[in-house]
Amino acid sequence: MNAKIVQWVPEEYKINIKIWEKDGMIDAIAEKYVLELTKDGEVFHGIRYGFFKREKDYLIYMHK
């Protein structure tokens, strides 16, 4: 697998999600709580990655 590993996520907590970065969309794995605890349009801090804005079922990477 050719992927950048940022943090380990237990199998029972992981979801597949798309992140829109400056170079386009990337496929990623996140904890299921990203979608459960945020609302559409909300900005949050991904501790080891940066800040994101949630848009429906994908994330927009904003900055470190």
Backbone bond lengths (Angstrom), bond angles and torsions (degrees), N, CA, C in turn:
res aa  C-N    CA-C-N  psi(-1)  N-CA   C-N-CA  omega(-1)  CA-C   N-CA-C  phi
1 M - - - 1.441 - - 1.530 108.68 -
2 N 1.287 116.30 129.22 1.459 122.17 179.96 1.525 107.91 -100.77
3 A 1.336 116.37 85.55 1.454 120.36 -176.32 1.516 110.32 -142.15
4 K 1.307 115.70 152.61 1.461 122.55 174.78 1.530 107.60 -87.42
5 I 1.309 117.52 121.75 1.456 121.13 179.68 1.524 108.62 -95.62
6 V 1.324 115.37 121.49 1.458 121.13 -178.62 1.524 110.14 -102.66
7 Q 1.314 116.92 -42.43 1.462 121.79 179.73 1.515 108.75 -158.30
8 W 1.306 116.67 146.31 1.448 123.08 177.77 1.530 109.49 -75.58
9 V 1.351 117.18 137.65 1.461 122.47 178.37 1.525 108.06 -126.77
10 P 1.334 118.62 124.96 1.463 120.45 178.15 1.532 111.23 -58.69
11 E 1.297 116.59 144.63 1.471 123.04 -177.42 1.535 111.89 -52.18
12 E 1.322 117.69 -42.20 1.475 120.55 -175.69 1.529 113.12 -73.35
13 Y 1.326 118.09 -11.39 1.462 121.68 -179.55 1.528 113.74 -110.17
14 K 1.328 118.16 -1.71 1.465 119.16 -172.64 1.526 112.88 -89.94
15 I 1.319 113.93 148.92 1.468 122.44 171.84 1.523 107.82 -134.48
16 N 1.306 116.20 153.04 1.461 121.52 172.34 1.515 107.26 -88.76
17 I 1.322 115.71 135.95 1.459 120.30 -177.69 1.525 108.93 -146.94
18 K 1.304 116.36 155.05 1.466 121.48 176.80 1.528 108.60 -102.18
19 I 1.337 114.68 141.06 1.471 121.31 177.07 1.519 107.68 -121.99
20 W 1.311 115.61 127.70 1.454 121.38 178.01 1.519 107.55 -91.67
21 E 1.338 115.76 112.55 1.456 122.80 177.67 1.516 109.24 -111.10
22 K 1.319 117.24 -179.86 1.469 121.46 -177.63 1.525 113.05 -61.05
23 D 1.340 117.47 -27.88 1.465 121.27 -179.49 1.523 113.35 -94.57
24 G 1.319 117.87 4.60 1.458 122.26 -179.55 1.522 112.02 119.63
25 M 1.323 115.53 -170.87 1.463 121.59 -178.06 1.521 111.20 -78.36
26 I 1.328 115.65 140.85 1.465 121.18 173.11 1.520 108.37 -126.23
27 D 1.314 116.68 151.39 1.459 122.14 174.01 1.517 108.34 -87.57
28 A 1.317 116.53 137.53 1.459 121.07 -177.85 1.525 109.89 -142.28
29 I 1.305 114.65 169.14 1.460 122.32 173.68 1.520 106.54 -119.14
30 A 1.327 116.04 134.72 1.466 121.28 179.94 1.521 109.12 -136.85
31 E 1.316 115.84 168.90 1.454 119.86 173.12 1.525 109.00 -73.50
32 K 1.323 117.03 143.23 1.464 121.40 -177.22 1.528 112.54 -59.12
33 Y 1.322 116.63 -22.10 1.462 120.78 -178.91 1.525 113.10 -67.20
34 V 1.328 117.06 -19.23 1.474 120.13 177.09 1.522 109.94 -56.44
35 L 1.325 117.68 -43.25 1.464 120.52 179.64 1.524 112.30 -86.90
36 E 1.322 117.65 -28.05 1.464 120.61 -178.43 1.526 112.57 -74.99
37 L 1.336 117.69 -32.09 1.464 120.60 -173.34 1.524 114.82 -106.03
38 T 1.338 117.51 0.70 1.462 120.03 178.47 1.522 109.79 -119.71
39 K 1.323 115.48 156.75 1.457 122.04 177.96 1.520 109.39 -107.72
40 D 1.310 116.93 158.61 1.459 122.10 176.60 1.528 109.42 -57.24
41 G 1.335 116.94 128.17 1.460 122.46 -179.55 1.516 114.67 91.04
42 E 1.318 117.67 -7.99 1.465 121.69 -178.05 1.527 111.21 -78.58
43 V 1.333 116.15 141.39 1.462 122.82 176.36 1.528 107.73 -99.44
44 F 1.335 116.29 136.09 1.462 119.82 178.38 1.515 110.04 -143.25
45 H 1.335 115.22 164.32 1.456 122.48 -177.33 1.520 109.51 -100.16
46 G 1.324 116.84 115.82 1.462 122.37 170.15 1.520 105.95 -84.95
47 I 1.299 118.06 103.84 1.464 124.11 -166.43 1.526 114.42 -44.81
48 R 1.307 119.16 -48.70 1.466 120.94 -174.60 1.532 113.46 -97.15
49 Y 1.317 117.30 8.64 1.465 119.13 -174.54 1.518 113.16 -129.59
50 G 1.309 117.22 -49.18 1.458 120.80 -178.52 1.519 111.68 151.13
51 F 1.314 116.38 -159.24 1.459 121.73 -178.83 1.524 110.51 -100.62
52 F 1.332 114.46 142.14 1.462 121.89 -178.17 1.519 109.99 -130.37
53 K 1.318 115.03 154.89 1.457 121.60 168.97 1.519 106.49 -116.32
54 R 1.327 116.11 129.43 1.458 119.64 179.13 1.524 109.76 -84.04
55 E 1.306 115.92 130.51 1.461 123.18 175.38 1.528 107.95 -128.67
56 K 1.318 116.30 100.80 1.465 123.61 -178.42 1.520 110.74 53.75
57 D 1.340 118.17 -105.38 1.469 120.83 -175.42 1.527 113.11 -111.25
58 Y 1.327 118.07 18.90 1.469 120.84 174.84 1.528 109.24 -139.97
59 L 1.330 115.74 169.99 1.458 121.62 -178.39 1.521 109.98 -117.90
60 I 1.313 116.70 147.40 1.458 122.69 173.18 1.524 107.16 -108.65
61 Y 1.326 116.51 120.88 1.458 120.95 177.13 1.510 108.21 -74.50
62 M 1.332 117.67 127.47 1.456 121.39 -175.96 1.525 112.31 -103.01
63 H 1.330 117.99 -55.63 1.468 121.13 178.18 1.513 109.04 -172.80
64 K 1.337 115.11 168.89 1.469 121.24 178.46 1.499 111.21 -77.30
